């Protein structure tokens, strides 16, 4: 989380529980994206296996409550050293 936050041009609601960070993104932000292996895309705002409710650590920079998914995806790829899925060679 701390490595990703400064890389984003706009940030929405971000939650954390100390060891995990949750970024609010628009619905279907997983379509056609292979999120880095070290991340987990949870649908429906459900956080599986969370020990408790995470706390809000960042409020939106504007009026939209979510972080744009493409800049978040690219920042995560950079932090985890993963090549974005559209840059990988296609396998037939």
Beta strands, then each sheet from edge to edge (+ up, - down):
strand 1: 14-16
strand 2: 21-23
strand 3: 55-58
sheet 1: 2+ 1- 3+
end
